[in-house]
Amino acid sequence: MGDSERIPVGIIGASGYGGIQLVRLLVDHPLLELVYLGGDSTAGKPFSEIYPHLGHRISLVVEPVDLEVIGDRCRIVFLSLPNGLALKMAPRLLEKGCKVLDLSADYRFSELDTYKTWYGGDRDDYATAQTAVYGLPELYRDRIADAQLVGCPGCFPTASLLGLAPLLKQGLIVPETAVIDAKSGTSGGGRQPPKVNMLLAEADNSLGAYGVGGRHRHTPEIEQICSDLAGHEVMVQFTPHLIPMVRGILATIYATMRDPGLVRDDMLTIYQAFYRSCPWVRVLPSGIYPQTKWACGTNLCYIGIELDPRTGRVIVMSAIDNLLKGQAGQAVQCLNLMMGWEETLGLPQLSFYP
């Protein structure tokens, strides 16, 4: 496929951390052509003025957000925007025939009342929201392949759900005993005017929890999919932490086993079978535990498993790059499925190491 045959794609909200990852992936994708970058606060600026180190590859100027123009020029549109904005744009873009991938929370929830409880605001896009598919390919590959609108998961839910899914789907744990202890790098906070806790002097050489006691917005998202996997309503304990590194998430998951007779090798066999057709999940050998650096710069999720026979608990460790498998890389993975392409197309498989 030559350049003239590549499929035109646009990004609304390209100047944030998620947007810049998308730019890199789409420029390198063999079947796509990045033709539009949209934004309000940066409209009129050459993208190379915002990110000077990309001037040798990207000559586009950020344009005002005009849905008619975008719909005419692009077949695919990524929305990399703060929560509450995509819901105003997606319906019109879908009417124009675009495939839409939303990186915010706007289309992650099957129940819009849940969205409104946690994110606020009014919604009048119920018909559109009903067509949205949750964009975790390892669980919903077939639905994503048929979708026009995908709500891409949050970074914490991605790491947590990939670690939990086999346990819940196979009924291996007592669901309400699940505890997720997760740590994220500072890029998870986005590229916005800095909050005090994100300043180097505050975050460096320090580790702290936030959103404690079920208050983090990713909690209902995790519970929604856990409930779907288990076949009944599930509540989990989720505590995020900010760790002084730029990118990466490590989720450590604890849960009580239903069958205390299972051993670690049994669990590895179950996980390997569950993810056998998932090119972006690596179940690690016995006794090997994942590190965030292994996933850095890739779309991979590394999973390690241990059992504690004293407590009867399973311990699952899940590591991803929060900006790739936790955000932009997963969105491109979903797009590949929507287009009927190989799931791995145009996505990085080898980490920045060390």
C-alpha positions, 0 to 999 in steps of 0.5 A: 500500500503506497502513501496515496492508499494509506487511510487518513487519520486524525487526532483531536487533542494531540499535544498531551502525553496520550496524543504525542504517543499516538502521533509517534505510533500513527506516523510509523504505522504502515497503513495509516496517514496522519492528516489532521491534528486538532486542538483549541488551546494550541490551534494555529501552532506548528506541531513542531513548535510544541514538540521541537524534537519532532520537526524532522518528521511532522510538518502538520499545524494544529488546527481548530476543532471543526467536526465537519472538516475532520469528518470529511478528511479522516476515516478514523479519529482518535479523541485524546481529550479531558473527560467530558469533551469526547461525548460532544464530538463522537456522535457527529463524527460517527454520523460522518462515517468515521471510526472513533476511538476515545481515550477518555472515560466518556464511553467506557461505561455501559451504564451512563448513570455510573459515568455521571456519578463519578465524572459529573455533567449531563449526557444526551448521547445515550444512543451513541453510548449504547454502541460503544465497546470497551476497548480491552482486546484481550477480553472483547476482541470480537466486539471491537472488530465490529465496532465503530466507537471504542471507549479505550480503558484507563491505564490502571484498569488495563493493568488490573483487569489483565491480571484479574481476568483469568481468576474471575472468568474461571471462578478461581477466587472469592471475588470480594477478597480481591485487593489491587495495590497499584503504582503509577509513574507521573506521566499518568497525571497528564501534561497539564499545568503542574499540580504541586504533588507532581513537581520534581521536588515533591514527587522525587524520592517519595511514594504515596497513595491517593484516591484511597478508600474506593475514591479513585475514578478507575474503581467503578471501571474496574468493577464493571468489567470484573462483574462482567467476567464473574457473571455477578456484581463484584466490588474490589479494593483498589488503591493507586500510588504515585511513584517517582518515575516517568512511565509505567504501572505495576499492579499487585493483586491479592485474592483468596483462592477457592481451591487451596490445593492449586499450585503455582504451575497450575496457575501458570497453565491456566493463565497461559491458556487464557492468553494463548491468542493474545500477542501483547500479554506475556505470562512469565515463567515460574518465579519470575516477577515483572518490572515496569522497565521491561514494558517501557516503550512497548504495548506489552503487559507482563504478568507474574504469578505466585501463590502463598500456601500459608494464607491461601492467596494468589498474588498476581503482578501486572506491569505495563507502560501506562502511556502505551498499553495503558493508553495510546498503544491499546487504542491503536491495537483496537484500531487494528482489530476494527480494520481487520488487520494484524493486532500487532501492526505498527506497535512496538514490541521491544522496550527501551532498556535499560 
